[in-house]
Amino acid sequence: MSKAVPSSGTIPVAARKHHAPVVGVALGSGAARGWAHLGVLRALAAEGIAPDVICGCSIGAFVGAAAASGDLDKLIRWADALKWQDVMSLLDVSLRGGLIKGERLIGFFERNFTDRDFSELDLRFACVATELSTGREIWLHDGSVSAAVRASIALPGLMTPVMHDGRVLVDGGLVNPVPVSLCRAMGADIVIAVDLGSDVVGHVARRIVPQPAAEEGGEAGWTERLFTRFASAAGESLAQARAAAFADDGGLPSLISVISSSLNIMQVRIARSRLAGDPADVLIAPRVGQLALMDYHRAAEAIAEGEAAVARMRPLLHEVMGRDAD
């Protein structure tokens, strides 16, 4: 069963067979911006840097699980081919605990990337969730991988919480958005962290003015479609659903914009605090603040920026790895 482990705790790791440093990659939270992780991992591989440990939070857990299963290339191809309609088809409306159940998304993950036990993965992997009743940081590192990932991605207000091993769990970004400490606990000597929040707050502030409802993607576009489904499920008219979702008085932003902006601010603050106390050896910061919460159909843009972020850090990466960067 998965365990609750304090951030200062350790997780038993396999005995080392050689003296080479154990390399860990910590993939941070960030919703659709998380497709940048795909570019980061692909670029690291091109540099000859192969992680021994992968830890993830939220979308970082989703990508990390696929990478630890040996399915990274498959996930890249799928994400790169995603259209807006494909994203919407994976959203199953909920009337309790969050707007999205998440069952379709995890079902897709299990069908296409094969749910496994943590012990069956190609690489050591763990992810972070938050216990809703206590606020405790929960490290998930055994049992069903898909169940752990589902808990880690349960973004409050958007996706319903998960009952996991007797606990109600939500997104790990509430407590540890970039899980460097978990990588260390898994035995990593060198940690390469990927922080997706370096430039999101300013972009969100500029994007907060409501966009035309017909625009595909963006906060208004996907909110319109999601609340159309919500209204249908609840037996309400679209007008009623939109009245509940949007505050039109004084041009205030939508409910979803307020939630996403608030979560971004919170996670940026938490990430900076945690990274100050648990610094990575290399911090990669893709500039993906222009992507909205649900812009999963813009994977090509995020992947390219992930690769570019690795290129910017190439000298430091090779210095830390003890290699010549030419």
N, C-alpha and C positions, 0 to 999 in steps of 0.2 A: 504494500500500500504506500501511497505518497505520504510524505512526512512534512510536518511544520518544523523548519529549522531556522533558528535566529541567524541574522546576517553575520554574526561572529562565529558561527558553528562551522563544522567541517563535515564533508561527506566522504566515506571510505572510497578510495580509488585503488585501481589495480596497481600491483607492484611494478616498478619500472624495469624494463629489460636493458636499458642503455642510459647513457648520461646526457643525451640530447635534451634540450629544454622542451617542456610540454607547452605547446602553443594553444591558447584558447581564444575564441572569438565570442564577444558579447554583443548580441544583436538587439538594439533598442526598440521601444514601442513607437507607434506613429501612424497607425491605420494604413491608408493607401500609400503613404510615403514609404512604407516598408518594402515596396518593390525595389527600392534602392539597394537593399541588402543583397538582392540577386546580382546586381552589378558589382557590388563590393566583393562578394565571394568568388565570382568569376574572375575578377581582376586579380585577386590574391592568388588564385590558382595559376593564372598566367605568369605571375611573379615567382612561382615555385613555392608559395607559402601554403601549406596544407595544415589546417587545424587538427589537433588531437581531441579538442573539446569544443563543443558549441553550446552556448547558453542563450536563451532568448526570452524576451518579454513581449506579450501581445503579438503583433504581426511578426516580430522577431522570433517568437516561438513557432509560428506557422512555417516561416521560411527555414528556421533552424532545424525543425523536425524533418522537413523534406531533404535538406542537405545531409543530415546525419543518417538518413535512410538511403543515400546514394541517388536521390531523385532530383537533384538540383537542376540539371539540364532539362528534365521533363517539366518542372515547375516554371522555368524560364520560358519555354515554348508556350505553355498554357497561358501564362500571364501576358506575354507579348501579343497573343492572339485575342485577348479579351475585348469584347465590345461592350458598350453601355448596356445593351439589352441583356448580355450574359451576366453582368453584375446584378442587374435587377432580378434576374431569374433565380439567383441564389438567396434572395432575401425573403424569408418567411415571416410574415407579420405576427407579432405577439400582442396580446392585450394585457399581459401582466409582467412586471419586472423589467421590461425593456421593449423597444420597438421591434426587435428582430429576435426570433428564437435561436437562430444559428444552426438548426438541425440540418438544413439543406447544405450549408457550407461544410459542416463536418462530415456529412454523408458523402459529399463529393470528395473530400479529402480521403476518406476511408476507401472509397471505390477506386480512386485513381492513384493514390499514393500508398495504399495498403497499410492499414493500422497494424502496428507491431507493439510488442512489449519493449520497454526501454533496453532490456538486456540483449535484444536481437538487432539493435541498430549497428551500423557500420562504425559510427563514432560515438564517443560519450556525449550525452545530451541531457540537459535539464532546462526547465523553464520556471518562471515566477508567476504566482497568482497572489491575490490578497484575500484573506478571510474577512468577510463582510462584517461579522458580528464583533470582531476584536480589532481589526486593522492589522493583524499580524501578517508578516511576509511569509508566504508558503513556497517552499522549494519542491517542485514536482520532478522526480527523477526515477520512478519505477512504476510498474503497472502499464496501463494502456497509454500509448503516446497520444492518440487522438483525444482521449478524455482530458489529458493534461493540457493539451493545446487549446481545447474548447474552454477550459477554465481561464487560461491565461489571456484569451482574447475577449473576455466578457466585459466590454467597455460599458461602464455604468450609464444607464439611460438609453443606450442604443441597443445593446445585446443583453438578453436575460442572464441573470446569474446562474451558476451551476452548483448542484449538490454533488460534492465529490468527497468520498470517504467520510461522510457525516458532517461535512462543513459546507457552508454556502460561500462559494468563491467568486470573485470578480477579477477584472483585469489587473495584472501585476504592475502596470504602470503607475498605480496609485502609491506604490511603496518603493519600487526599484526599477525605474524605466530603462536603465542601461545596466544589466546585471553583472558588473565586473566582479563583485564580491562572490557571486555564485561560481563564476569561472575559477576564481582562486580556490574556493572550497572544493571544486572538482579536480584540483591538482595542477592547474595551469601555472607555469612559471612566467610566461609572457602572455599578456592579454592585449588583444587588439579589439577595441570597442568601437561600435558604430552608433553615433548619436544622431537621430533624425530631427532633433528639435532646435538646432542651432540658429535657425532663421525663421521659425514658424510664427512667432508672436506678432512681428511687424506685418507679415503678409496677411495674417488673419485680421488684424485691425483694419487694413486697407480693403479687405474682401467682405467686410461685415455688412456693407450696404446691400440690401436685397437685390438680386439679379432678376431679370425677366423669367417668369415661371416656365416659359417654353424652352429655355436654354438647356441643351443637353449637357449633363454633368454639372459641376459647380454645386454650391450649397442649395440654391433655389431649385435647380433642375432635378436633382435626385430626391430632394425633400418633397417636391410636388408628386413625384411618382410613388414614393414610399407612403405618403399620406393618402394617396388615392387608394392604395391597397388597404391601408389601415381603416379608412372610412368604409370600404366594402366589407371588411371582416367585422367591423363593429356595427354594421347596419345603419351607418350615418351617411349623410350626404357629403360630398367633397367640400362644400362650403363650410359645413360644420367642422370637419376635420381641420381644414385650413385655419378656421377661426381659433381653434385650440392650439395650432402649431405656430401661428404668426401673430406678432404684436404690431399692428399697423399704426397705432396711435403714435404720432411723432416720428414715424419712420424708423422705429426700433427694429433690430434684427430679429430673424426667426428664432424659434425655440432651439432648433438644431444648431444654428450659428452660435447662440449663446452657450449651449452645452459644449460644442467642440472648441470654441475659443477659451472657455473656462478650463477645460481639461488640458488644452495646450499650455496655458499659463502655468497651471499646477504642475504638469509633468516637466516642463522646462525648469521650474524652480527646484523640484525634487531631484531631477537629474543632475543639475549643477551642484547641489549639495552633496549628493551621493558620490559623484565623481571627484569632488574635492577630498572626501574622506577615503574613497577607494579608487585612486587614480589608475587609469589604464597605462600601459607602456606606450601604446600608440592610440590616439583618438582620431577616428575618421568621421568627418562631419559633412555628409552630402547636403547640398543646398537645394532642398525640396520643399521649401515653405510655400511655393506657389501652388502646390497640390492640395486639393480639398480633402476632407475626411474620407469621402467615398469615391475618389478618383482612381479606382482600381483599373479603369480602362486606359489609363495613361502610363502603363507599365514601361513602354519603350523609353519615355522621357526620364522616368525614375531610374531605370537600369543604367542608362547612359550617364546620368549624374553620379551614380554609385561608382562606376568605373572611373570617372573623372576625379572623384574624391580620393580614390586610391592612388591615382597618378600624382596628385598633389602631395601625397604623403610618402611617395616612393623612397626618397632619400632616408627619411627617418625609419621607415619599415626595414630597409636593408641594414641600416646601422644597428637597430635593435636585434635583428636576426643574425648579426655578425657577418654580413655579406657585403660584397662589393656591389654598389648600386649601378655600375655602368653596364 
